[in-house]
Every structure is written in C-alpha cells, then in structure tokens.
C-alpha cells in the first residue's frame, strides 16, 4: 500500500512538472505568433535613415575648448560637460506627413530645435541625474523637410557616450515600436524567459504553500524575472510597454539592483559545503542590503542615484557570479547528480555564447563588422541558457524534495498503522496514551476488546476469513471512536479504544457496535457467528486512573467476559 502511494505521489509530481513545461512551451509559441504577426511588418514602415546621410554634421565641443567634427553618428567617447551638436539640413527628398524624429542617447540632456523653434527641451524635476540610456521621440512639423533641425545634447555623466543610435525619421503612428527595429527576436526571447520564470514562480508559490517550505525555485524565478526586465530595458525595449522614460529608467535600474538578491538566496540554499556555503551566506546578506541602500538613495537623496552606484554594483554582481561558478565547480566534484550536471551544461553553453558575443564585439570594433541579427542574438541566448538550466535544476530539486517528504510521511505512517487492517497499531496507541497523560485529562473510559474464537475460525475457515474478521472489527471501532477518542489494534485479536465521555455514552457506543455486528451475522456475511468480549476501565475526576491503570482494569474485565462466552459455548 505504501509503495503504491509512493508511486502515485511520484506520478503526480511528474505530471505537475510536465504540465508546467507544456504550459510554458504553449505560451512561448503563442507569444512568438502574436509578436511576429504584430511587429513583423516593421520592414514595410516608411523610414528615413539619418545615420546614412552624408549631409548631417556632428560637432563635439569638449570641455577643454576643442571642437571635433564628424560625418557619422559614431564619434570618439564623450564625457561629462561635453556638448554634441547635430545639424540636420533640409534633406531635399520626398517626405511624409505626421513624422517623428527618433534616436537614442546615453547620459545626456537634450534640446531639439527646428528653424529656431524649440521642439523638445529636457526637463527633470525630481531626478536631475537619473538619465541613462533614453529613447527620444520628437514630433516634427509638417514642413520639417524644408527647415534645419538642430539637436543639442550635453553629456551629464562620465559613462561612455560614443554614438547616436536608432537615428531616423518615421511616421508618428509607429513610434511606439520604433526601437524594436532588428530586435524583434530579442524581445521574443526575453519575454519567453520572463514568461517561463513567471509560470515557475506561480508553481513555486503553490508548492511552498502546500509544503510550508520556501522552495529554491522561488528564488530562481524571482532572479529570472528581475534580470529579464533589466535586460529588456537595457536593450531599449522597455519603452514599448512603458512610454514614460523616467519610469522605465527607474524600473530598469531597480531590477538590475534587485536581481542579485534572489540569486544570492538561491546560492546559499543550493551550496552545502562549508567554506563555499559561508561565502554564499555573506552574499545573501550583502546583496539585499545593497539593494535597500541603493533604493533609499535613489528616492530620498537627489544627489545620489542608481547610476552613481552602478560601478560598485557591477563589480559586486560580477563577484557574486564568479563565486557562484566556483561553488558549482566545487560542488560538482562532491555531488555528481543529474540536476547539478544540468546547471554545469547550462553555464558552459551560456559562457560559450558570451564568448561569441565578445568575439562579435571585437570584430565590430576592429574591422567595422556588424550584422544586426548577431548583434542582438548572443546575449539573450546566453541568458536563456543560463536561466533554463537553473530553472530545470530548481524544478528537479523541488520535485525530489516533494517525493522525499511523501516517502517520509509514508514511513511515519508505516510506523503507526497496522498493515493488515489499516487501523492504528500498538505504537500509535502508545503515542495517543502519552498525549492523553500530557493533556491532564482525568475523565475517560478505556475499552479492551477481544474477538471470540478467532483461532477456531482460522483453523476451520482459513486465515483469510480470520483476517477479514479482524478488519471488520477494526472498521466497527473506527466508526465509533475516531471522533471523540482513539482506538487501535493492540495485537493479534485484541483491540483497545478510548472514549472521552461518560461510561453511559461508552456503553451505548459498544451496544451500537454489537447491534451492527448482529446485523452482519444476520446478513450471512460470514459462515460463522462473530462475537466480541470486552471490558472497560473508567477514570473519573473523583477516582482518577492513569491510562495504563484503566487499560489493566479493562483487560481484567474483558477476561471475565471471555470466560463467560467460552462457558456458554461449551
């Protein structure tokens, strides 16, 4: 019976895992279908690519007074205080109405003029230094093609600014999706990671509530969702869902600062060897503390923002990843299980794609080699492989933990349940007796029951009939004593029961039991007449007995009744 329950519990767990995986795949395919059908027409947009125009000039005014001129939107790195001026002359080509100028700049305060008319002025009221990478969408007047447009950008941070990206004029109707150009598959991958993490997160919550134990899958999925939101923002794609640039920037940086916290918790829950486990605990304390401090600084101290703390955070986050990788290598040497091997393979493939991205970056900077599909593919695939391996590991370990708990519960059940009858055994009775003594209850009635002529039944009709008789008695006792007391098989053909009521109520219960037994005899269920001998031991407030004394009294009374039954048969 216990083995069957183990098998059924394993099947239920495997079914849960398969269900979550199937739902994830279905939603992933649905997202691919919807996104591709919705945004697959971007190649048909009317577009004026300003980055390829030779008439546009780029002037850089350095803080030391020097001036540099460029003919492309790529220039040598700018630093805080440098001013970039981009002049777009009348282009002399056929234009379209209801147009917008779009571009992306880093850490800059931007102003845009069209024939000396101000079209856009950077305005920060609450976050004067929270700039980061921003997507600009500036509506143009109908006659913009006959006028000169000037963009002035003052760099506010020392982080590198070396290009104007996504530099184009497009129809106003598609500006929401302007920054998705060449990034549709990247967005799909990140949304797939987020969706997969969200589904497993919901599964982990339900599992944690059921087992009353926080699953490491909960940590891993939290990391997956936070790091994915940051990566979407880092690739200029958060504005597709959140038009407010200040809000999207805040969310982007918040998620980047939050992501290491659940990863650190996952690490300390996963790694067990002492030296590495201590390091994991240190990171599990440092990372949430750093996130809390950064959030307080960003929202309460106007002179310090997420960007000011970014360099320190990157170093700390990188250190956490390095420690995690070393922990995995050390743990794998001592724990050669399938789940951990999955993480190793995932991290190896993730590192391979990260190396390919470094090679791509080197080729681009060295030889000007650039292919947009490769530019936006390696990073999300690397993240997807890492997250997928960690989620699989967490899900496997969660399932194993569930099965282990089922096995432990079955072992406990085997220890306190009589295997033949399914009723509590003598060990369970002892446990109930101990609980009764600790409760201090003084009013109860103990019943000692013995099946009459069981040996004769076994010898005449076989042990199978004798076993069925024992099971029947157990069922009869269960009906009467499981609600307000306890019962169990004491051994062989003997049972005990305890009723937390008066002696009259107990006698009535036993009378009902004997009446039902007579009905079974009348129905012809057995080829013989079954009967019981029983006695009781009563403990009252005036004459209290210990449970053991009450059982002894009931045993003695039962033997008297049994002698009477044997004498009557003779």
C-alpha positions in Angstrom: 0.0 0.0 0.0 2.8 2.4 1.0 4.7 1.5 -2.2 1.6 2.3 -4.3 1.2 5.7 -2.6 4.9 6.5 -3.3 4.4 5.6 -7.0 1.2 7.7 -7.2 2.9 10.6 -5.5 5.8 10.4 -7.9 3.4 10.3 -10.8 1.5 13.4 -9.6 4.8 15.3 -9.2 6.0 14.3 -12.7 2.6 15.3 -14.0 2.9 18.7 -12.4 6.3 19.2 -13.9 5.1 18.2 -17.4 2.1 20.4 -17.1 4.2 23.5 -16.2 6.6 22.7 -19.0 3.8 22.2 -21.6 2.1 25.5 -20.5 5.4 27.3 -20.8 6.0 26.0 -24.3 2.5 26.8 -25.4 2.7 30.3 -24.1 6.1 30.8 -25.6 4.8 29.7 -29.0 1.7 31.9 -28.6 4.0 34.9 -27.8 6.1 34.2 -30.9 3.0 34.0 -33.1 1.4 37.2 -31.7 4.6 39.3 -31.7 5.7 38.2 -35.1 2.3 38.8 -36.6 2.0 42.2 -34.8 5.5 43.6 -35.4 6.6 41.6 -38.5 5.5 44.5 -40.7 8.2 46.8 -39.4 10.2 46.3 -42.6 7.4 48.0 -44.5 7.4 51.2 -42.5 8.3 54.4 -44.2 11.6 55.4 -42.9 14.3 57.9 -43.4 17.6 56.6 -42.1 19.5 59.6 -40.9 22.6 57.7 -39.9 23.5 57.1 -43.6 23.0 60.7 -44.7 26.3 62.5 -45.7 24.7 65.9 -45.3 24.3 65.7 -41.5 27.1 67.1 -39.4 28.1 66.2 -35.9 30.1 68.8 -33.8 31.6 67.9 -30.4 32.6 70.8 -28.1 34.9 69.5 -25.5 35.2 70.9 -22.0 38.8 72.0 -22.8 37.6 74.2 -25.6 38.5 72.0 -28.6 36.0 71.2 -31.3 35.7 67.9 -33.3 33.7 67.3 -36.5 32.2 64.0 -37.6 30.1 62.9 -40.6 28.6 59.8 -38.9 26.7 59.3 -35.7 29.7 57.4 -34.3 32.3 59.5 -32.6 35.1 59.3 -30.0 33.8 58.9 -26.4 32.2 61.9 -24.8 32.5 62.8 -21.1 30.6 64.9 -18.6 30.4 68.5 -19.8 31.0 67.8 -23.5 28.3 69.1 -25.8 27.2 67.4 -29.0 25.5 69.4 -31.7 23.8 67.6 -34.6 22.7 69.7 -37.6 20.2 68.2 -40.0 19.8 70.5 -43.0 16.9 70.4 -45.4 17.3 67.0 -46.9 15.6 67.8 -50.3 13.9 64.4 -50.5 10.2 63.5 -50.6 8.9 63.3 -47.1 5.8 62.0 -45.4 3.5 64.0 -43.0 2.9 63.3 -39.3 6.5 62.3 -38.9 8.7 62.0 -35.8 12.4 62.2 -35.2 13.6 59.3 -33.1 17.1 58.5 -31.7 18.8 57.0 -28.6 21.4 58.8 -26.4 23.2 58.0 -23.2 23.5 60.2 -20.1 22.7 63.5 -21.9 20.3 66.4 -21.6 18.8 67.0 -25.0 17.3 70.0 -26.8 15.8 69.9 -30.3 15.1 73.0 -32.5 13.5 73.2 -35.9 14.3 76.6 -37.6 14.9 78.1 -34.2 11.6 76.7 -32.9 12.1 74.6 -29.8 10.5 71.1 -30.4 11.9 69.4 -27.3 13.6 70.5 -24.0 14.9 68.1 -21.4 13.2 68.7 -18.1 14.0 66.8 -14.9 12.2 67.9 -11.8 12.8 65.0 -9.4 15.6 63.0 -10.9 18.1 65.5 -12.4 20.8 62.9 -12.8 18.8 59.7 -13.5 19.3 59.7 -17.2 20.9 56.5 -18.5 20.0 55.4 -22.0 16.9 57.2 -23.2 14.8 56.8 -26.3 13.8 60.2 -27.8 10.6 60.6 -29.9 10.1 64.2 -31.1 7.1 65.1 -33.3 8.1 67.2 -36.3 6.1 70.0 -38.0 4.6 69.2 -41.4 7.2 71.4 -43.3 10.2 70.0 -41.4 11.9 68.9 -44.6 12.3 72.5 -45.7 13.9 73.6 -42.4 17.1 72.9 -40.5 16.8 70.8 -37.4 19.4 71.0 -34.6 19.9 68.6 -31.8 22.0 69.8 -28.8 23.0 67.3 -26.1 25.1 68.0 -23.0 26.6 64.9 -21.5 25.9 64.6 -17.8 27.8 61.5 -16.8 31.3 60.2 -17.4 30.0 56.9 -18.7 30.8 56.5 -22.4 28.7 58.2 -25.0 30.0 57.4 -28.4 27.1 57.3 -30.8 23.5 58.3 -31.6 21.6 55.0 -32.2 18.3 54.4 -34.0 18.7 57.7 -35.7 15.8 58.0 -38.1 12.5 59.8 -39.1 9.4 57.6 -39.1 5.6 58.0 -39.1 4.1 59.1 -35.8 1.8 56.1 -35.9 4.6 53.6 -35.4 6.9 55.5 -32.9 5.9 53.2 -30.0 7.7 50.3 -31.8 10.5 52.4 -33.4 13.2 51.0 -31.2 12.2 47.4 -31.9 13.9 47.6 -35.3 16.1 44.5 -35.7 15.3 43.5 -32.1 12.0 41.6 -32.5 13.6 38.2 -31.9 15.5 39.6 -28.9 12.3 40.8 -27.4 10.6 37.5 -28.0 13.4 35.6 -26.3 13.3 37.9 -23.2 9.5 37.7 -23.0 9.9 33.9 -23.2 12.4 33.9 -20.3 10.1 36.2 -18.3 7.0 34.1 -19.0 8.8 30.9 -18.2 10.1 32.4 -14.9 6.6 33.8 -14.0 4.9 30.4 -14.6 7.5 28.6 -12.5 7.2 31.4 -9.9 3.5 30.7 -9.5 4.2 27.0 -9.4 6.8 27.6 -6.7 4.4 29.7 -4.6 1.7 26.9 -4.7 4.3 24.3 -3.8 5.7 26.4 -1.0 2.2 26.9 0.5 1.5 23.2 0.2 4.7 22.1 1.8 5.2 25.1 4.2 8.8 25.3 2.9 10.3 28.1 0.7 11.4 26.3 -2.5 14.7 27.4 -4.1 12.6 27.6 -7.3 11.0 30.7 -5.8 14.4 32.4 -5.6 15.5 31.4 -9.1 12.3 32.5 -10.7 12.5 35.9 -8.9 16.0 36.3 -10.3 14.8 35.3 -13.8 12.0 37.9 -13.8 14.1 40.7 -12.4 17.1 40.2 -14.7 14.9 39.8 -17.7 13.1 43.1 -17.1 16.5 44.8 -16.7 17.7 43.3 -20.0 14.6 44.4 -21.8 15.2 47.9 -20.6 19.0 47.7 -21.4 18.1 46.9 -25.0 15.7 50.0 -25.3 12.7 47.7 -25.4 11.0 48.7 -22.1 9.6 51.8 -23.7 7.5 49.6 -25.9 5.5 48.7 -22.7 6.1 51.9 -20.6 6.2 55.1 -22.6 7.2 57.2 -19.6 11.0 57.4 -19.9 11.7 58.3 -16.3 9.6 55.4 -15.0 11.1 52.9 -17.4 14.6 54.0 -16.4 13.8 53.6 -12.7 12.3 50.2 -13.3 15.4 49.2 -15.4 17.9 50.1 -12.8 15.8 48.9 -9.9 15.6 45.4 -11.5 19.3 45.4 -12.1 20.0 46.2 -8.4 17.3 43.7 -7.2 18.4 40.7 -9.4 21.4 39.6 -7.3 19.4 39.3 -4.1 17.3 36.2 -5.1 20.3 34.7 -6.8 22.3 35.0 -3.6 19.5 33.3 -1.7 19.4 30.6 -4.3 23.2 30.1 -3.9 23.1 29.7 -0.1 20.2 27.3 -0.4 21.9 25.2 -3.1 25.5 25.1 -1.9 26.1 22.9 1.1 29.9 22.6 1.5 31.0 24.7 4.5 33.6 27.1 3.0 31.5 28.0 0.0 28.3 28.0 1.9 29.7 30.7 4.2 30.6 32.8 1.1 27.0 32.3 -0.2 25.6 33.5 3.1 27.8 36.6 3.0 26.4 37.5 -0.5 22.9 36.6 0.7 23.3 39.4 3.3 25.3 41.9 1.3 23.1 41.9 -1.9 19.7 42.7 -0.3 21.4 45.3 1.9 23.0 47.0 -1.1 19.6 46.9 -2.9 17.9 48.6 0.1 20.6 51.3 0.3 20.5 52.0 -3.4 16.7 52.3 -3.4 16.8 54.7 -0.4 19.5 56.8 -2.1 17.6 56.9 -5.4 14.3 58.0 -4.0 15.4 60.1 -1.0 18.8 61.6 -1.8 18.6 63.7 -5.0 22.4 63.9 -5.4 22.8 60.1 -5.4 21.0 57.8 -7.8 21.3 54.2 -9.1 23.7 55.4 -11.8 26.1 56.7 -9.2 26.2 53.3 -7.5 26.3 51.4 -10.8 30.1 50.8 -10.9 30.2 49.4 -7.4 27.1 47.2 -8.1 28.6 45.8 -11.3 31.8 44.7 -9.5 29.7 43.2 -6.7 27.4 41.4 -9.1 30.3 40.1 -11.1 31.9 38.9 -7.9 28.7 37.0 -7.0 28.6 35.3 -10.4 32.3 34.3 -10.1 31.8 32.9 -6.6 28.7 31.0 -7.8 30.6 29.5 -10.7 33.4 28.4 -8.3 30.8 27.0 -5.9 29.3 25.0 -8.8 32.7 23.5 -9.8 33.5 22.6 -6.1 30.0 21.2 -5.5 30.1 19.1 -8.7 33.2 17.3 -7.5 31.3 16.0 -4.4 27.7 15.8 -5.7 27.6 14.1 -9.1 23.8 14.2 -9.6 21.8 14.9 -12.7 20.3 18.2 -11.6 23.7 19.7 -10.8 25.1 18.5 -14.1 22.2 20.3 -15.9 23.5 23.6 -14.3 27.0 22.8 -15.4 26.0 22.3 -19.0 23.8 25.3 -19.0 26.5 27.6 -17.6 29.0 26.1 -20.1 26.8 26.8 -23.1 25.9 30.3 -21.6 29.7 31.1 -21.3 30.2 29.9 -24.9 27.6 32.3 -26.2 29.1 35.1 -24.0 32.5 34.4 -25.6 30.9 34.6 -29.1 29.4 37.9 -28.1 32.9 39.2 -27.1 34.3 38.0 -30.4 31.5 39.8 -32.3 32.2 42.9 -30.3 35.9 42.7 -31.1 35.3 42.2 -34.8 32.9 45.1 -34.9 35.3 47.5 -33.3 38.4 46.2 -35.1 37.1 45.8 -38.7 33.7 47.5 -38.6 32.0 44.2 -39.0 28.3 44.5 -37.9 25.4 42.2 -38.6 22.3 43.1 -36.7 21.0 39.6 -36.2 24.2 38.6 -34.5 24.4 41.9 -32.6 21.2 41.2 -30.8 21.2 37.4 -30.6 24.2 36.1 -28.5 23.3 37.9 -25.2 19.7 36.8 -24.9 20.5 33.2 -25.9 23.3 33.2 -23.2 20.8 34.4 -20.6 18.1 32.0 -21.8 20.5 29.0 -21.5 21.7 30.0 -18.0 18.1 30.7 -16.8 16.8 27.5 -18.4 19.4 25.3 -16.7 18.9 26.9 -13.3 15.1 26.6 -13.6 15.4 23.0 -14.5 17.7 22.4 -11.6 15.3 24.1 -9.2 12.3 22.2 -10.6 14.1 18.9 -10.3 15.2 19.6 -6.7 11.8 20.8 -5.8 10.2 17.6 -7.2 12.8 15.5 -5.4 12.1 17.3 -2.1 8.4 16.7 -2.6 9.0 13.0 -3.2 11.3 12.8 -0.2 8.6 14.3 2.0 6.0 11.8 0.7 8.4 9.0 1.4 9.0 10.3 4.9 5.2 10.7 5.5 4.7 7.1 4.3 7.5 5.8 6.6 5.8 7.6 9.5 2.5 6.1 8.5 4.1 2.6 8.4 5.4 3.1 11.9 1.9 3.9 13.3 -0.5 2.0 11.1 -1.3 -1.7 11.2 -0.6 -3.0 7.7 -3.3 -5.7 7.6 -6.3 -3.7 8.9 -5.2 -0.1 8.1 -6.1 1.0 11.6 -3.7 2.5 14.2 -1.2 -0.1 15.6 0.1 -0.5 19.1 2.8 2.1 18.6 0.1 4.6 17.6 -1.9 3.6 20.7 1.2 4.3 22.9 1.6 7.7 21.3 -2.1 8.5 22.0 -1.7 7.3 25.6 1.3 9.6 26.1 -0.6 12.5 24.6 -3.5 11.7 27.0 -1.2 11.8 30.0 0.3 15.1 29.0 -3.1 16.6 28.5 -4.0 16.2 32.1 -7.5 14.8 31.2 -9.0 12.7 34.0 -12.4 11.7 32.6 -12.2 9.0 30.0 -13.2 5.3 29.5 -10.8 2.7 28.2 -12.2 -0.3 26.4 -10.3 -3.6 25.9 -11.8 -5.8 23.1 -11.1 -9.4 22.2 -12.5 -11.3 19.2 -14.1 -14.6 20.4 -12.9 -17.9 18.9 -10.5 -16.4 16.3 -8.2 -19.5 16.5 -11.2 -21.7 15.7 -12.2 -19.5 12.8 -8.6 -19.7 11.4 -8.5 -23.5 11.8 -11.9 -24.1 10.3 -12.4 -21.5 7.6 -8.8 -20.4 6.9 -6.7 -17.4 7.9 -8.1 -15.3 5.1 -11.5 -15.4 6.8 -9.8 -14.7 10.1 -8.1 -11.7 8.7 -11.3 -10.4 7.2 -12.9 -10.7 10.7 -10.1 -8.7 12.3 -10.5 -6.0 9.6 -14.3 -5.9 10.1 -13.9 -5.3 13.9 -11.4 -2.5 13.2 -13.9 -0.8 10.9 -16.6 -1.1 13.5 -14.4 0.5 16.2 -13.3 3.3 13.8 -16.9 4.3 13.2 -17.5 4.9 16.9 -14.2 6.0 18.5 -12.4 8.1 15.9 -14.3 11.3 16.6 -14.1 11.7 20.3 -11.3 9.4 21.4 -8.9 7.0 19.8 -8.7 3.3 19.0 -6.2 0.7 17.7 -5.1 -2.9 17.3 -3.3 -3.9 20.4 -2.1 -7.2 18.8 -3.5 -10.4 17.5 -7.2 -10.5 18.1 -7.1 -7.7 20.7 -8.1 -4.0 20.3 -8.3 -1.1 22.6 -10.4 2.1 22.4 -10.6 5.2 24.4 -13.7 7.4 24.7 -13.6 11.0 26.1 -17.1 10.8 27.5 -19.2 9.2 30.3 -19.4 5.5 30.9 -23.1 5.5 29.8 -22.1 7.1 26.4 -19.3 4.5 26.0 -21.7 1.6 26.8 -24.1 2.9 24.2 -21.4 3.1 21.6 -20.4 -0.5 22.3 -24.1 -1.5 22.3 -24.5 0.1 18.8 -21.4 -1.8 17.7 -22.7 -5.2 18.9 -26.1 -4.4 17.3 -24.4 -3.8 13.9 -22.4 -7.0 14.4 -25.6 -8.9 14.8 -26.9 -7.4 11.6 -23.8 -8.6 9.8 -24.4 -12.1 11.3 -28.0 -12.0 10.1 -26.9 -11.0 6.6 -24.8 -14.1 6.3 -21.6 -12.2 5.6 -19.6 -14.9 7.4 -20.2 -18.6 7.6 -19.8 -18.4 11.3 -21.2 -16.2 14.0 -18.8 -13.5 15.1 -18.8 -12.0 18.6 -16.7 -9.9 21.0 -15.7 -9.9 24.6 -14.9 -6.6 26.1 -14.4 -4.8 29.3 -13.9 -1.2 30.4 -11.8 0.8 32.9 -13.3 4.2 33.9 -11.3 7.2 35.1 -13.3 10.0 36.7 -12.5 13.2 38.4 -13.3 11.7 41.8 -11.5 8.4 41.1 -8.8 9.2 38.5 -6.8 6.5 36.9 -3.8 6.6 34.6 -4.3 5.3 31.1 -2.3 2.2 31.9 -4.4 1.5 35.0 -7.6 2.0 33.0 -6.3 -0.5 30.4 -5.4 -3.1 33.0 -8.9 -2.7 34.5 -10.5 -3.1 31.1 -8.3 -6.1 30.3 -9.3 -7.9 33.5 -13.0 -7.2 32.8 -12.6 -8.5 29.3 -11.1 -11.8 30.5 -14.1 -12.3 32.8 -16.5 -11.7 29.8 -14.4 -14.0 27.7 -14.7 -16.9 30.3 -18.4 -16.4 30.2 -18.5 -16.6 26.4 -16.4 -19.8 26.4 -18.6 -21.3 29.1 -21.7 -20.5 27.2 -20.3 -22.2 24.0 -19.3 -25.3 25.9 
